[in-house]
Amino acid sequence: MRPPLLHIGYHQTGTTWLQRCVFRNAVAGFSFAAGGKTLRPAFVELDPPSFDPDTARRTFEPGIRKAQDGDLLPVLSAERLSGNPHFRSQDGEAIAVRVAAALPEARVLIGIREQRSILVSLYKQYVKRGGPVSFRRYASAEPGADGAPSAR
């Protein structure tokens, strides 16, 4: 059995296109075993002390098995697994530890993008969602005194 492929983003790196056009393409050998609606509650949106790797894995194990039974590569994909870029991805390491505990055999795919381009794209997303800080402040290395986000 081939180990699952875990795609963690980063944000604004073509994740949606991969999820819609590649990871759901059985002809190309892929099967979309789990996405954000399953992966976020299992690894991100939880009370950290309550995390149990076996419980988390059971939520998406049926999708993995179905793909493997069909001789397809099971893909689990959610860019949020790379952390929240609008808050300096502060939770990224904790999420990675949880994912590694639940899926130790998974191969990880990380999408990247040229730094200036991704910064502008992330800022546009931040503004669309109601973010109030200026681009200069958003792009600064340190958050403001009020804890305003930066992209780093």
Secondary structure, DSSP 4 states (H G I P E B T S, - for coil): -PPPEEE---TTSSHHHIIIIITT-GGGTEEEEE-HHHHHHHHTSS-GGG--HHHHHHHHHHHHHHHHHTT-EEEEE-GGGG--GGGTTTTHHHHHHHHHHH-TT-EEE-----HHHHHHHHHHHHHHTT--S-HHHHTSSS--TT------
